[in-house]
Each structure stands twice: as C-alpha cells, then as structure tokens.
Amino acid sequence: MTGAAIIGVGETPYVRKPGSGRTELELSVAATLAATRDAGVEVGDIDGIIAPFMGASAEELAATLGLTKMSFAATVQMGGASPVAALGVAEMAIAAGQATNILITYGINGYSGRRARAVIDIADMFAFGDTLRDYYLPFGAAAPPQWYALLARLHKERYGDSVEALGAVAVACRRHAQLNPGAVMHGRELTYEDYLASPMITDPYRLLDCCLETDGGAAVLVGPADGGRRVRIAAVTQGLPYPADDIVNRPDPLDIGLTHAAPRAWEAAGVGPDDMDFAQIYDCFTFEVLQQLEEAGFCERGGADGFVADGNIELGGKLPINTAGGLLSEAHVIGLNHVVEALRQLRHEAGARQVANARWGAVTGWGDFGDGSIAVLERGENNG
C-alpha cells in the first residue's frame, strides 16, 4: 500500500498546425495551472517538480510559476517511459518526506517544432544517441518506426502476427477518439479498409500504424492519498532491456523493460492483469501496443493477435485500451495524456467514453529502445 495519489490533472488543447503560439515552457505552465485548479490546491503549494527529459527544466518551471517552497527536483531519462516512471519517483519522494505536492509536466511542440522525422539532429534527442549515430543511421535506420520494425518483424517471424491485429489497435484508438472532443482525430472516423489503404512506411508499419505528432501540454500533480477525488498509486515499476542502448545484440530482442517491470508491479499492488478494468498502453506504434499487452501479462507472448480480436480492446470489450484515443488518435504528449485519461476514468469523469464502474487501471510507458514502466492505479475511497 502507498500513501501517494494523483490529486489533479490538466492539459492544453492538442493541435496539429504550423504553430501552437506557445513555447514548450508556456504549454507546461498552462497545463500546470489547469492541474492545480483540478486538484483544488494553490500553485504556490507545489514543492517538487519532476521535469521533462527534454524541454523546460525544473528551474525554468519553478521560476515561471513563482514556486517559493521548492524542496525536490528530478528528471527521469527513459524517453516515453519517463512520465509513468515519474509517478514512482514522486511516490518515493513523498514517502521520504522530501515534498508534498509534486508536479509532473510535459509541454511539446512535436508538430510545429523539432520533429522525430528531422534526421539531422535525431541522434541528439535520445540517450542512446552515440549508438544511433554510429550503428543505425549509416544503415538507413533513421527514425523510430524503422528501429521498432526490427522488433515487429522478429515477433511476426516467431508468432505469425497478422495485419488484422495491427489494424484492430489503430481502429480501436480512432473509435475512442470519436468520443473525446479534445482528441486531434475527433470527427475523423477510421475503418479497417481505410487503415489498409494507408501507405506503407516501413514494413509492417503503414502510416496509420504510427502515432501523431502534436503540439500541447499535460500535467499531473501527485500528493498524499488522503482527500477526495484522488486516485491511489498502488504500484509503479520501471525496467530496462539489456543492453538498453541497442536492439539487435540483445540475447532476446523481445525482452523489453516491461518484461521485467510488470511482474513486480502486480506483486506490489496485490492485483493482477485480470483485475484491470482498462489499460492505457503507450501506443507510439500499433505493434508496441501488442507487445506491451503481452509483456505486461494481459496475454501470453504470441497471444496478442487473438486478444485484440472481436472488439476486446474497445469500450465494452474485455480490456478497453487508450480510451481517449491514445497517441495514435488523441495526441502525443510523451504519454502523459494516458495518465490524465486514467485519472478521469477512475474518477468516473470520462463522459461518453467512461468504462462502467472502473476501479482499477494500468498505464504503461515505452521509451527509447524499449525502456518500460507501468503504473497500477486504484479509484480512491473518497471518490463517491
């Protein structure tokens, strides 16, 4: 059991256009102000910050927000696994008495600013930049879909994955986005035939297997578990594959960070995958959803094809995933929007996309060459 909880969340509008009109710092600040209003705390009561691994620093955020009680600052360097892993860092800091109200925020100009497709500086965006520059870029593996396709193709060779499973993930996320007015892809429905018609990017990834590039900001406040409308952090764990800075020289490339993190999370939380009412799975690409479903224990390795069939991952199915649309159809805010959606589901504030009687939810993070994190969250006793 833990004494920490998510006490408030906030976000800015998510957009795909030449410019949001705000810097990444301004997006983080706007999302933070929304989170403090949601939590019912004063901005000045924030005394800890877990700053983005790229973007605004803790010092910039504290100065801009006028935080005079700062007693804790940290940064998690795990790429897209960082926001979920940061929940665990915040939990530990609160347990150790280092801070009381800790801010986790990401503001990103992923569409109008520096983008993952900009090969000229992509090596500088990642902790494994030297390996990327020396051993991947010279062979034309210049962008994330090309790196992760190595895992997808190996998995297909071993287990015979179908294109239908990849399409099921894309279609499910888009259907959920139709119930979320804040999703970038709201109002733009997607059929399986549309999915098949999208151009191939790098086998097996079509265009619609790939996440969005968006501008926007999100923020999460972590504080003590007592009080109303708070979502208890039952467990947070993280893990790294070995070696973390290379895919092709691993003993088993399909062993990722989540392979090792998830069992520890279930043990710490005292519940298992079958107890989850929903899951927010980091969906940078559709195959990474399938792989994380397996490595998190929602199905056996090689079993994701069958697991996602027949609407099982859609609202009303066995395990609804990415109920706001995810990175594929809501927005890409380094996955922090998944945490925002998890809180809304567990507070029963998700409107038309609400999972009935949701009590337990899981959120995963995927970063770099397979860093992994997972949070198990429980609806608080004081949520009504």
VENLINMO-V278425 format. One line per field, one symbol per residue. phi: phi as a letter, one per 40 degrees, with the letter a starting at -180 (. if undefined). burial: 1 if it has 24 or more other C-alpha atoms within 12 Angstrom, else 0. Layout:
phi->???
burial->???
//
This chain:
phi->.bbbacbabaacdbbbadacgbcccccccccccccccccgbcdcccbabbcccahccccccccccgcbbcbaaaabbbfcccdcccdcccdcccccgcabbbcbabbabcbcbcbccccdbccccbccdcccccbbdccgcbadcccccdccccccccbgdbcccccccccccccccccbdccdccgbcbbcccdccccccadcccdccbccbbbiababbbaccchcfbbcccabbbabcbccbaccbcdbdccbdcdcccdccccccgbbdccccaabbdbcaccccdccdcccgcaccgbcdccccfgcbcdgccacbfcchgccbcabbfgccccdcccccccfbcgcbccdfcbbabbbbbafchdbaabbbbcccccg
burial->011111111111111100010111111111111111011110111111111111111110110010100111111111111111111111111100011111111111111111110000011011110011100100001111111111111111000011111111111111111111111111001100001100000111111111111111111111111000111111111111110111110000111111111111110010111001111111111111111111111110111111111011111001111111111111111111111111111111110011100111111111111111111111110010
//
